[in-house]
Structure formats: structure tokens, C-alpha cells
Amino acid sequence: MKLKLALIVSALALAGCVNLAPDHKRPDAPVASQWPAPAAASGATAAELGWKSFYAADARLQELIALALQNNRDLRVAVLNVEQARALARVADASRFPTVSGGFIGSATPTGGTVLRTYEAGVTVSGYEVDLFSKVKNQSDAATARYLASAEGQRAAQITLVAGVASSYLALQADEELLKLSWDTLTSREDSLKLTKLKFDAGAASSLDMNTAESAAAQARAAAAQAERQRQQDLNALTLLVGQPLSPQLPKGQVLSDWKLADLPAGVPSEVLVLRPDVLQAEQQLAAAEANVGAARAAYFPSIQLTGSYGFASTALKNLFDGTAWTWGINALAPIFDAGRTKANVESAKAAQGIAVAQYEKAVQTAFREVADALAGRATYGDQIAAQERLARASTETQRLVELRYRNGASSSLELQDAQRNAFAAQQQLVQVRLAGLLNSVQLYKVLGGGLLSS
């Protein structure tokens, strides 16, 4: 028994004494050291600011995000992928230790008129590989890295879901405003059509005036139908993200003009980007590829497996524990010729490592571009919205004045239609620009790593 224990302890001590995997080093970030757009701002960072605080202005959106985190199927799949990867990592890690089995065997064999009975009881260690060159360890490390990558993937999925719900909700709010604007415009143009018809019937308006008024009303009706279709489609998209039909008991939402989102600090690229879940996921995938290189290299060297058993054997059950029986064996196999299979496996593993490095660098570059784009939007959307508000006010006032002149016969129907069309387009663009500015703020919160904390 002492010999058996010594054998197992020695095997465990030898395991992993040589590691052929390359040392892990995070690749340098292939991006600029500063953001190209202004990023100076004070306050809590996106990663520190919970989504409930960031979206505190709208209780309806807060409830929708909470429902999505509970019910969204894509996020549920991401969570289950983490559970699966964690279980597979435990399976791989268990291969680093001996498998010990215990049992009892009783047999009876007829021999020349008598029956020979034998009884055995004991424990067995079967096929334990002495991991001298860390093949099993690297396989376990690769599985662990894949598990950690899946965990970062789940974090990235949550961030994407929070931003997706916010974006879809804001788009739906914009649809509601555009639909109301379309119906108000249609009402106004139908009133103008009625007035033109009265003039036409009295001989004070021409057929051109009548056709122009009918055309304007038809355009407004078509715009209202388009706005209603877009609203329904965006509602369907939001319902899919939330994972259940939207309850009529949800709190009332805010109009776009009342929204105000926090002005987030961007920080330094080298510190912000490497902590994003998608970048961390790419780094763990690189670590897994590096461990696979070590496991592939270990195939160049001998594989040593131990087997053994220790127990009791007797021809009489009552005397089973009077004597001991043990066996042990070593199976060592060294590669001699495999037609280049091992070399090809190593080359494949190295290529996979190179791919993982490129994918990590691309993840960093993509993250940098996303933040830079959002910062560029933050620097310009304020001025664009202010200018569009002035344009909408001026166009609306122009429409009012032209309508007064038209009622008094001082303006033509063409002037009226042109004023109505310009005012309607300016008001539509104002809603769309406000939406774009808010979506940019949502995107900046997402790409800076916001959305994991709830408060």
C-alpha cells in the first residue's frame, strides 16, 4: 500500500514539470494613445454607472430593460453557454488527476467435480498519464480560458442587450412623435383642401389650385401610413428584445425633447478598451490558443501512463481480508514516425494562435473606432440639434404666414404647398436628429462598457 501511494504521489509531483506553451503576454494595443475627438468630461465612468442611473429619466425604459434581462432568449443562451463551458473546464481539469475505482468481484469456476471460488476487493488506478510535458495541463488551461471567454461573452451580450432595448425604445418614441406629426399635418392639409374646394366651387380657385391641395393631402396621408408601419415594426423589434408582450401597465415614457443623458468621461484608450468584455473575450481566446500550442508540442515527447491496483483476494469469503494483492504497471510510448502528423498539428496550433492575436488586435481597433465615432457624435450633435430647432421654428412660422396670405388671396396654392412641405420636412428632421443624438449617447455608454451594473 505504501508503495502504491508513493507511486501516485511521485506521478503527481512530476506532472507539469515542463510547460511547452508560449508565455502569455497581452498584445500591445494597435491604436492611438488619445481619442481623435474631445473626450474631456468629469463624473462616473460608464462601467461604474449602472443602467438604472444612466436611464433614470424614463421609468418605462428602466422596466423594459429589467424585463429584457430576465426574459431575452439570446442572453439566456449566453448564460447557458457559460454554464456549459464551465462544466467542460471541470471535465478537462479532472483529467489532471488519477481516476480511482473501487469494486468487489466474486467468481465460481467448476474444476474436476469441485467448484473453485475466488473473491477480490480493492481499488484500481487506470490509465493515469504522468503529465511530464504539461499536455494535460495545457488542455485544461485551454478549456478554462474558453470558459472565461464565454463568461466575457455573456457580459458583452448583456451590455449589447441593454443598449439594444434603449435604442429600440427611443426609436419607438420617435415613431410615435412622427406619427402624431403626420396626423397633425394631414389634418391641416385637409382643412386647406376644404378651403380650396370652397374657393373652387365659387370660381375663386383654379383646377391647378385644387389639384395642388389634393396632392398635398395625399402626401400627408402617405406619410402617416409610413409612420404607422414603422411604429409597428419597431414595436415588434422591442417586443422581441424584451422577450414578452409589452404590458399596458408600464409607466408613461418621456418625449424625446425631455431626455437628458449623462455626459460620460471617455478616459484613456489604453485603459478603457482592454477592459471591455468583448476585448477580454478575445484575450481569453488567445490564451486558449496559446495553451493549445503547448499541448500540441507535447506530442513530440513520450507519453507515460500508470496503471495499478491494490486490494484483497481469497478463495474463501470469510478470509478475504487476510491477504493482500497488488499490481502496477507503466506504459511509455515515444513517437518514432507519424508521417508529419505531430508537426502539422503544432503548425496548425501556431496558426490558430496567430489568428487569435489578429482577432484580439482587431477587437481593440474596432472598440477604438466605436468610441471615437460616438465621441465625434457627442461633439457635433448638440450644434446640429440647435440648428435644426431654429430651422423648424422658422419653417413653421413661414407656413403660418403663408396660410394667412392664402386665406386672404395674397399667396398662391403653390406657395402654400411649398411652405407646408418645408415645415413638415423640418419638423420630421428635428425628431430624427434628436433621436440620432440620443442613440449616439446610448452607443457611447455601451462602447465605454456601460450596462453591466443596475445601479
Number of C-alpha atoms within 10 A of each C-alpha: 12 6 10 16 10 11 15 18 11 12 20 19 13 14 20 18 12 14 20 20 21 15 11 12 9 14 12 10 18 12 17 12 11 14 19 14 15 13 20 10 12 11 11 13 19 26 19 15 21 18 25 19 14 22 19 17 16 18 15 17 23 22 15 24 25 16 16 25 20 13 16 19 15 17 22 16 13 20 19 15 17 21 15 14 21 20 15 17 21 15 13 19 19 14 15 22 16 19 13 12 11 12 10 12 10 13 11 12 10 9 8 7 6 9 11 13 14 16 19 19 19 17 16 20 18 17 16 22 23 26 25 22 25 25 30 24 23 29 23 25 23 27 26 23 25 25 26 22 26 27 24 23 23 24 22 24 22 25 23 20 22 25 24 22 24 23 21 19 22 26 23 22 21 23 25 18 19 25 22 15 20 25 18 15 23 21 15 15 24 19 14 23 21 15 17 25 21 14 16 16 11 9 10 12 18 15 12 12 21 20 15 18 24 18 15 21 22 15 16 23 19 13 19 21 15 15 22 18 14 18 21 14 14 19 20 16 17 25 19 17 24 25 18 14 11 15 8 7 7 12 13 11 14 15 13 17 11 8 15 14 14 16 19 23 18 23 18 13 20 17 11 19 25 19 14 23 22 25 25 22 26 26 27 25 25 29 28 27 28 27 30 29 27 27 27 23 22 24 18 15 14 14 18 17 17 19 18 19 19 18 20 18 23 19 15 12 13 9 12 17 15 9 10 15 14 16 11 15 12 14 12 12 11 11 11 9 8 8 8 8 11 17 15 12 17 20 15 15 21 19 14 18 22 15 14 21 21 15 17 26 21 16 22 25 17 16 22 24 16 17 25 22 19 22 23 17 20 21 14 11 18 14 11 14 20 14 12 19 19 13 18 21 14 15 21 19 14 16 22 16 14 22 22 13 15 19 14 9 12 10 15 15 22 14 15 26 22 14 21 23 17 19 23 21 13 21 21 18 18 23 21 19 20 23 23 19 19 24 21 20 24 24 24 26 28 26 29 26 24 28 28 20 15 15 12
